[in-house]
Amino acid sequence: MSGHRPILTPAETALLASIEDGFAPEDSVGRPLQSMTDRELQVVDALLGRRLCQVSPGWGDAWWVRLTERGRLRIREIDPSDPVS
Protein backbone atom coordinates (compact mmCIF):
# COMPACT_ATOMS: atom_id res chain seq x y z
CA MET A 1 0.00 0.00 0.00
CA SER A 2 2.88 2.38 -0.50
CA GLY A 3 1.82 5.70 -1.92
CA HIS A 4 -1.75 5.21 -0.67
CA ARG A 5 -3.18 8.42 0.76
CA PRO A 6 -6.43 8.33 2.73
CA ILE A 7 -9.04 10.49 1.07
CA LEU A 8 -9.71 13.82 2.71
CA THR A 9 -13.31 14.74 3.46
CA PRO A 10 -14.61 18.04 2.11
CA ALA A 11 -14.50 19.45 5.67
CA GLU A 12 -10.86 18.38 6.07
CA THR A 13 -9.91 19.86 2.71
CA ALA A 14 -11.65 23.15 3.55
CA LEU A 15 -9.99 23.38 6.95
CA LEU A 16 -6.52 22.64 5.56
CA ALA A 17 -7.06 25.37 2.97
CA SER A 18 -8.22 27.81 5.66
CA ILE A 19 -5.12 27.13 7.76
CA GLU A 20 -2.77 27.77 4.83
CA ASP A 21 -1.87 31.44 4.99
CA GLY A 22 0.58 31.54 2.10
CA PHE A 23 3.67 32.18 4.21
CA ALA A 24 6.78 30.01 4.38
CA PRO A 25 6.56 27.35 7.12
CA GLU A 26 8.79 29.29 9.51
CA ASP A 27 6.62 32.42 9.14
CA SER A 28 3.20 30.79 8.96
CA VAL A 29 0.87 31.41 11.90
CA GLY A 30 -2.17 29.44 10.73
CA ARG A 31 -5.44 30.09 12.55
CA PRO A 32 -6.22 30.66 16.21
CA LEU A 33 -7.85 27.61 17.76
CA GLN A 34 -10.21 29.83 19.74
CA SER A 35 -11.75 31.22 16.53
CA MET A 36 -12.92 27.80 15.33
CA THR A 37 -16.40 26.34 15.55
CA ASP A 38 -17.11 23.09 17.37
CA ARG A 39 -17.29 21.31 14.01
CA GLU A 40 -13.94 22.76 12.92
CA LEU A 41 -12.43 21.59 16.21
CA GLN A 42 -13.63 18.05 15.45
CA VAL A 43 -11.96 18.28 12.05
CA VAL A 44 -8.75 19.61 13.64
CA ASP A 45 -8.76 16.56 15.92
CA ALA A 46 -8.97 14.26 12.90
CA LEU A 47 -6.20 16.17 11.08
CA LEU A 48 -3.98 16.06 14.18
CA GLY A 49 -4.34 12.28 14.21
CA ARG A 50 -3.24 12.18 10.59
CA ARG A 51 -0.33 14.55 11.34
CA LEU A 52 -1.56 17.09 8.79
CA CYS A 53 -1.65 19.95 11.30
CA GLN A 54 -0.31 20.83 14.72
CA VAL A 55 -1.43 23.04 17.58
CA SER A 56 1.15 25.44 19.02
CA PRO A 57 1.14 28.24 21.58
CA GLY A 58 1.63 31.62 20.00
CA TRP A 59 0.94 35.31 19.94
CA GLY A 60 -1.56 36.72 22.41
CA ASP A 61 -1.50 33.65 24.68
CA ALA A 62 -3.58 31.90 22.01
CA TRP A 63 -3.21 28.40 20.61
CA TRP A 64 -2.72 28.27 16.85
CA VAL A 65 -3.45 25.53 14.33
CA ARG A 66 -0.70 25.29 11.72
CA LEU A 67 -0.02 22.97 8.83
CA THR A 68 2.72 20.41 9.18
CA GLU A 69 4.99 19.70 6.23
CA ARG A 70 2.80 16.69 5.55
CA GLY A 71 -0.26 18.98 5.52
CA ARG A 72 1.45 21.33 3.10
CA LEU A 73 2.19 18.42 0.80
CA ARG A 74 -1.47 17.37 0.89
CA ILE A 75 -2.54 20.89 -0.08
CA ARG A 76 -0.20 20.66 -3.09
CA GLU A 77 -1.76 17.32 -4.05
CA ILE A 78 -5.23 18.88 -3.95
CA ASP A 79 -4.24 21.89 -6.06
CA PRO A 80 -0.81 21.48 -7.68
CA SER A 81 -1.04 24.99 -9.16
CA ASP A 82 -1.13 26.48 -5.64
CA PRO A 83 2.47 27.55 -4.85
CA VAL A 84 2.48 26.58 -1.17
CA SER A 85 5.90 27.36 0.28
C-alpha positions in Angstrom: 0.0 0.0 0.0 2.9 2.4 -0.5 1.8 5.7 -1.9 -1.7 5.2 -0.7 -3.2 8.4 0.8 -6.4 8.3 2.7 -9.0 10.5 1.1 -9.7 13.8 2.7 -13.3 14.7 3.5 -14.6 18.0 2.1 -14.5 19.4 5.7 -10.9 18.4 6.1 -9.9 19.9 2.7 -11.6 23.2 3.5 -10.0 23.4 7.0 -6.5 22.6 5.6 -7.1 25.4 3.0 -8.2 27.8 5.7 -5.1 27.1 7.8 -2.8 27.8 4.8 -1.9 31.4 5.0 0.6 31.5 2.1 3.7 32.2 4.2 6.8 30.0 4.4 6.6 27.4 7.1 8.8 29.3 9.5 6.6 32.4 9.1 3.2 30.8 9.0 0.9 31.4 11.9 -2.2 29.4 10.7 -5.4 30.1 12.6 -6.2 30.7 16.2 -7.8 27.6 17.8 -10.2 29.8 19.7 -11.8 31.2 16.5 -12.9 27.8 15.3 -16.4 26.3 15.6 -17.1 23.1 17.4 -17.3 21.3 14.0 -13.9 22.8 12.9 -12.4 21.6 16.2 -13.6 18.1 15.5 -12.0 18.3 12.0 -8.8 19.6 13.6 -8.8 16.6 15.9 -9.0 14.3 12.9 -6.2 16.2 11.1 -4.0 16.1 14.2 -4.3 12.3 14.2 -3.2 12.2 10.6 -0.3 14.5 11.3 -1.6 17.1 8.8 -1.6 19.9 11.3 -0.3 20.8 14.7 -1.4 23.0 17.6 1.1 25.4 19.0 1.1 28.2 21.6 1.6 31.6 20.0 0.9 35.3 19.9 -1.6 36.7 22.4 -1.5 33.6 24.7 -3.6 31.9 22.0 -3.2 28.4 20.6 -2.7 28.3 16.8 -3.5 25.5 14.3 -0.7 25.3 11.7 0.0 23.0 8.8 2.7 20.4 9.2 5.0 19.7 6.2 2.8 16.7 5.6 -0.3 19.0 5.5 1.5 21.3 3.1 2.2 18.4 0.8 -1.5 17.4 0.9 -2.5 20.9 -0.1 -0.2 20.7 -3.1 -1.8 17.3 -4.1 -5.2 18.9 -4.0 -4.2 21.9 -6.1 -0.8 21.5 -7.7 -1.0 25.0 -9.2 -1.1 26.5 -5.6 2.5 27.6 -4.9 2.5 26.6 -1.2 5.9 27.4 0.3 
